[in-house]
């Protein structure tokens, strides 16, 4: 059953954001090392205790940003792959000069540990929302990699659970704490672009992540022992499929059973940034119209919010400033940036913005982690909180549904439903069945 929205008119959703952040969204989160007390001893009572779930390449990188925080103590790793458990334990034990990092293959063992405050979740997409919800119910705060959900229904369940239980959630959409993206945000919010008219978000790109997923399976291979890879636990809520080693090595992307679609890869970041700058963290567009449907051709999904602001989700046509482009346009100018740190603006705004170095831009993840740790302590909402993440993901999922169906769709953000003639098929695509015994 589709979870009910928090508010019919969005007021309650906005109250959650504004009341908890106290203006956080407008304040830079780039904190110098001296202010963090790096290199100084932190009493155990002031530390946030952390465990990890499913830490592969990306998760290991995020863990490094946690380990440099003086008030973090990493205590355990849970993974279905023995080689990953061993690698993370070795990393943690080397950091602390001991052998204390515990290893688990079942997440229930982490839920039972009362000495762990928070979890870093970086499994495959199929597990992100369920594990985050399970962790919240077990009394843990969560930093979870993106995409945060596989469906619209999972997105709403995620937001509702964290709001109801009062837990802290930070989505791994670290660009909200990236120096150049903050500068682009500040310029747009300052009014120097005039009234915002169009928000551009990079999706894909299609030549790297095909927007459509495959319903095929990889050929079956002999299943390893449970100690080496717990295949049943790796699949989790996804449908049962025969084992293939390529899946566990990262080749699960692009397969419908395990992946929410290529549009979500960048869209979960860039649509998120567009909603942030538009002060739209409690809503979504009300219509989605796809263009350019060929698998090997540029594609665009045009969205429109209830206030008239436009969202353009596209995989081509940006300025080549790096990966993950965003562009904010107003009636008096525009600004565009991407991961490289360079910021371009319209001619009338030359001199208003200075680009940041690649090194400064590259500190986004460390800044994002710091934001999360601060909020675990203060109980304020971080920049990429559960509601903001859910709404950006719902917008991305709705875009993908429109792309798959190849037609314009109308959407009601208050009920998370498609409306109007021919919406029945789209509404059936808002959720997926979960394999027993998993439920959220």
C-alpha positions in Angstrom: 0.0 0.0 0.0 1.2 3.5 -0.9 2.2 5.4 2.3 0.2 8.5 2.9 1.9 11.9 2.4 2.8 13.9 5.5 0.7 16.9 4.5 -2.1 17.6 2.1 -0.9 21.1 1.4 2.8 20.7 2.1 2.7 22.9 5.2 3.7 20.1 7.6 6.5 19.0 5.4 7.9 22.6 5.3 7.5 23.0 9.0 9.7 19.9 9.5 12.4 21.4 7.4 12.4 24.9 8.7 11.8 24.1 12.3 14.6 21.7 12.6 17.3 23.4 10.5 17.0 26.9 11.9 18.3 28.3 8.6 21.0 25.7 8.1 20.4 25.5 4.3 21.7 29.0 3.8 24.8 28.6 5.9 28.1 27.2 4.6 29.2 23.9 6.1 32.8 24.2 5.1 34.6 24.0 8.5 38.3 24.4 9.0 40.2 21.6 10.6 41.1 23.8 13.6 37.5 24.4 14.4 36.9 20.6 14.4 39.7 20.0 16.8 41.4 17.6 14.4 44.5 16.2 16.0 43.1 16.8 19.5 41.9 14.0 21.8 38.1 13.8 22.2 36.7 12.2 25.3 34.8 8.9 24.6 31.6 10.5 26.0 31.7 13.1 23.2 32.2 10.6 20.4 29.6 9.3 17.9 30.0 5.6 17.5 29.6 4.3 14.0 29.2 1.0 12.1 29.1 0.3 8.4 26.9 -1.7 6.2 28.0 -2.9 2.7 31.1 -0.7 2.2 32.5 -1.2 -1.2 34.5 1.4 -3.3 32.2 4.4 -2.6 31.5 3.3 0.9 35.2 3.0 1.7 35.8 6.5 0.4 33.0 7.9 2.6 34.4 5.9 5.6 37.7 7.7 5.2 35.9 11.0 5.6 34.4 9.6 8.8 37.6 8.3 10.2 39.3 11.7 10.1 36.7 13.1 12.3 38.1 13.2 15.9 34.7 12.6 17.5 33.9 9.4 15.5 34.7 5.9 16.7 34.1 3.2 14.1 33.3 -0.1 15.8 31.8 -2.6 13.4 31.4 -3.6 9.8 28.5 -5.7 8.4 28.8 -7.1 4.9 27.6 -10.2 3.0 31.1 -10.5 1.4 33.9 -11.8 3.6 36.6 -10.0 1.6 34.9 -6.7 2.3 34.4 -7.4 6.0 38.1 -8.2 6.3 39.2 -5.1 4.3 37.1 -2.7 6.3 38.2 -4.3 9.6 41.8 -4.0 8.6 41.3 -0.3 7.7 39.6 0.5 11.0 42.1 -1.4 13.1 45.0 0.3 11.4 43.4 3.7 12.1 43.0 3.0 15.8 46.0 0.8 16.4 43.9 -2.1 17.8 41.9 -5.1 16.7 38.5 -4.0 18.1 36.5 -3.6 14.9 33.8 -6.3 14.9 32.6 -8.1 11.8 29.1 -9.3 11.0 27.2 -10.8 8.1 23.7 -10.2 9.5 22.5 -6.6 10.1 20.3 -7.8 13.0 23.5 -8.2 15.0 24.1 -4.4 14.6 20.6 -3.5 15.6 21.2 -5.3 18.9 24.3 -3.3 19.7 23.3 -0.4 22.0 26.8 1.0 21.9 26.4 2.0 18.2 24.8 5.4 17.5 24.9 5.6 13.7 25.3 3.7 10.6 27.0 4.3 7.2 25.0 2.4 4.6 26.6 2.0 1.1 25.1 -1.3 -0.2 23.5 -1.6 -3.6 20.4 0.5 -4.3 17.9 -2.4 -3.5 18.9 -2.3 0.1 19.2 1.5 0.8 15.7 2.4 1.9 14.9 -0.9 3.8 18.2 -0.9 5.7 17.7 2.8 6.6 14.2 2.2 7.8 15.3 -0.9 9.8 18.1 1.1 11.4 15.8 4.0 12.4 13.5 1.5 14.1 16.5 0.1 15.9 17.3 3.6 17.3 20.2 4.4 14.9 20.9 7.5 12.9 21.8 7.0 9.3 24.2 8.3 6.6 23.1 6.5 3.4 24.5 6.6 -0.1 22.3 7.5 -3.0 20.1 6.7 -4.8 18.2 6.4 -1.5 15.3 4.5 -2.8 14.1 2.2 -5.7 10.6 3.6 -5.9 8.3 6.5 -5.0 6.7 4.4 -2.3 10.1 3.7 -0.7 10.9 7.4 -0.8 7.8 8.3 1.1 8.2 5.5 3.7 11.8 6.7 4.3 10.7 10.3 5.0 7.8 9.3 7.1 9.8 6.8 9.2 12.6 9.3 10.1 10.1 12.1 10.8 8.0 9.8 13.1 10.9 8.4 15.0 13.0 11.5 15.3 16.1 10.0 13.9 18.8 11.8 11.9 19.2 10.9 8.2 21.8 12.3 5.8 21.5 11.2 2.1 24.9 10.8 0.4 24.1 13.8 -1.9 27.2 15.5 -0.8 27.1 18.3 -3.3 24.8 20.3 -1.0 28.0 20.7 1.0 30.3 21.3 -2.0 31.9 24.7 -2.1 31.1 25.6 -5.7 27.6 24.3 -5.5 27.1 26.4 -2.3 28.3 29.5 -4.2 25.9 28.8 -7.1 23.1 28.4 -4.6 24.0 31.6 -2.8 24.1 33.6 -6.1 20.7 32.3 -7.1 19.2 32.9 -3.7 20.7 36.4 -3.5 18.4 37.6 -6.2 21.2 38.5 -8.6 19.7 36.1 -11.2 16.4 37.8 -10.9 13.3 35.7 -10.5 14.2 32.0 -11.0 12.6 30.6 -14.1 14.3 27.3 -15.1 16.4 24.8 -13.2 18.6 22.4 -15.2 19.7 19.1 -13.8 22.1 16.6 -15.5 20.7 13.1 -15.9 22.7 10.1 -16.9 24.7 10.8 -19.0 23.0 8.3 -21.3 26.2 7.1 -22.9 27.5 6.1 -19.5 24.3 4.9 -17.7 21.5 3.9 -20.1 18.3 5.5 -18.8 16.4 2.2 -19.2 17.2 -0.9 -17.2 17.3 -4.4 -18.5 14.9 -7.1 -17.4 17.4 -9.8 -18.4 19.6 -11.9 -16.0 23.2 -12.8 -16.1 23.9 -16.5 -16.6 24.0 -18.7 -13.5 27.3 -19.6 -11.8 28.0 -21.9 -8.9 26.9 -20.2 -5.7 29.7 -19.7 -3.2 29.5 -20.7 0.4 27.6 -18.4 2.7 30.8 -17.4 4.5 32.3 -16.1 1.2 29.1 -14.4 -0.1 25.7 -14.7 1.5 23.8 -14.6 -1.8 20.4 -14.7 -0.3 21.3 -11.7 2.0 22.9 -9.9 -1.0 19.6 -10.1 -2.9 17.6 -9.0 0.1 14.2 -7.6 -1.0 15.0 -8.0 -4.7 13.5 -11.0 -6.6 15.4 -14.3 -6.5 17.9 -14.5 -9.3 20.7 -17.0 -9.9 24.1 -16.1 -8.6 26.6 -14.4 -10.9 29.9 -13.1 -9.6 29.6 -10.0 -11.8 26.7 -8.7 -9.7 28.7 -8.7 -6.4 31.6 -7.0 -8.2 29.4 -4.0 -9.0 27.8 -5.0 -12.3 24.3 -5.0 -10.9 23.7 -1.5 -12.3 21.5 -1.4 -15.3 19.4 -4.4 -14.3 15.8 -3.7 -13.3 15.8 -6.0 -10.3 18.7 -4.1 -8.6 18.6 -0.6 -10.0 16.2 2.3 -10.1 17.3 3.5 -13.5 20.2 5.5 -15.0 18.3 8.8 -14.6 18.7 8.4 -10.8 22.5 8.1 -10.9 23.0 11.9 -11.4 19.4 12.9 -11.0 19.4 12.0 -7.3 22.1 14.6 -7.0 21.2 17.3 -9.5 17.4 17.3 -9.1 18.2 17.5 -5.4 20.3 20.6 -5.9 17.5 22.2 -8.1 14.9 21.6 -5.4 17.2 23.0 -2.8 17.8 26.3 -4.6 14.1 26.6 -5.5 13.1 26.2 -1.8 11.1 23.1 -3.0 12.4 20.5 -0.5 8.8 19.6 0.5 7.3 19.1 -3.0 7.9 17.9 -6.6 6.9 19.1 -10.1 3.3 18.6 -11.0 4.0 17.5 -14.6 6.7 15.5 -16.4 7.1 15.4 -20.2 9.8 13.3 -21.8 11.5 14.0 -25.2 14.2 12.2 -27.1 13.4 8.6 -26.4 16.0 6.8 -28.4 18.4 4.7 -26.3 21.5 6.3 -28.0 20.2 9.9 -28.4 20.1 12.8 -26.0 17.0 12.9 -23.9 15.1 15.5 -21.8 12.3 15.4 -19.3 10.6 18.7 -18.8 9.0 19.3 -15.4 6.9 22.1 -14.1 6.2 23.0 -10.5 2.9 24.3 -9.2 4.4 27.8 -8.8 5.4 27.8 -12.5 9.1 27.2 -12.1 10.5 24.8 -14.7 12.8 21.7 -14.2 14.7 20.4 -17.2 16.3 17.0 -16.6 18.7 16.3 -19.5 21.8 14.3 -20.3 23.5 16.6 -22.8 24.1 20.3 -23.6 26.0 21.5 -20.5 29.3 23.5 -20.6 31.7 20.6 -19.8 32.7 21.8 -16.3 33.0 18.2 -15.0 30.4 15.7 -14.0 27.0 16.3 -12.4 26.1 19.7 -13.9 23.4 22.0 -12.6 22.3 25.3 -14.1 20.1 27.9 -12.5 18.4 30.4 -14.7 16.6 33.6 -13.8 15.1 36.5 -15.8 18.3 38.5 -15.1 21.1 35.9 -15.5 22.3 32.3 -15.0 24.9 30.3 -13.2 26.3 26.8 -14.0 28.7 24.5 -12.2 29.7 20.9 -11.9 32.2 18.7 -10.0 35.3 20.3 -11.3 34.8 23.4 -9.2 34.6 25.9 -12.0 31.6 28.3 -12.0 30.3 30.0 -15.2 27.8 32.9 -15.1 26.0 35.1 -17.6 28.0 38.0 -19.0 26.2 40.5 -16.8 27.4 38.7 -13.7 31.1 38.4 -14.5 33.1 39.1 -11.3 30.3 38.1 -9.0 31.5 34.5 -8.5 34.9 33.0 -8.1 35.4 29.3 -9.0 36.9 27.1 -6.4 39.9 24.8 -6.7 39.4 21.1 -7.5 40.8 20.4 -4.1 38.3 22.6 -2.4 35.5 21.1 -4.5 36.7 17.6 -3.6 36.1 18.2 0.1 32.3 18.0 -0.4 32.1 14.5 1.1 34.2 15.4 4.2 32.0 18.5 4.7 28.9 16.4 4.2 30.0 13.9 6.8 30.8 16.7 9.2 27.3 18.1 8.7 25.9 14.7 9.7 28.1 14.3 12.8 27.2 17.7 14.0 23.5 17.0 13.5 23.7 13.6 15.3 24.9 15.6 18.3 22.6 18.6 18.0 19.5 16.7 16.8 19.0 19.3 14.1 18.2 18.2 10.5 21.2 18.0 8.1 21.2 19.5 4.6 20.3 16.2 2.9 17.7 15.1 5.4 15.2 12.4 4.8 12.4 14.6 3.6 14.5 16.6 1.2 16.1 13.4 -0.2 12.7 11.7 -0.5 11.2 14.6 -2.5 14.1 14.8 -4.9 14.0 11.1 -5.4 10.2 11.1 -6.0 10.8 13.8 -8.7 13.5 11.6 -10.2 11.4 8.4 -10.1 8.4 10.3 -11.6 10.7 11.5 -14.4 11.8 8.0 -15.0 8.3 6.6 -15.1 7.3 9.3 -17.7 10.4 8.3 -19.7 9.6 4.6 -19.6 6.0 5.3 -20.7 7.0 7.9 -23.3 4.3 10.3 -22.5 3.5 13.4 -20.4 2.2 12.7 -16.9 0.5 14.9 -14.3 1.5 14.4 -10.7 0.0 15.3 -7.3 2.8 16.0 -4.8 0.3 15.9 -1.9 -0.6 12.3 -2.5 2.4 11.0 -4.5 0.0 9.9 -7.3 -0.2 10.4 -11.0 -3.5 12.0 -12.1 -5.7 12.4 -15.2 -6.5 10.0 -18.0 -4.2 7.1 -18.5 -2.5 7.4 -15.1 -3.4 3.8 -13.9 -0.2 2.3 -15.5 2.0 5.0 -14.1 0.5 4.6 -10.6 1.3 0.9 -10.7 5.0 1.8 -11.2 5.2 3.8 -8.0 6.1 0.7 -5.9 7.6 -2.8 -6.2 6.9 -6.0 -4.4 9.6 -7.1 -1.9 10.8 -10.7 -1.6 9.8 -12.5 1.6 10.5 -11.9 4.4 11.5 -8.3 3.8 9.0 -5.6 4.5 9.2 -1.8 5.3 
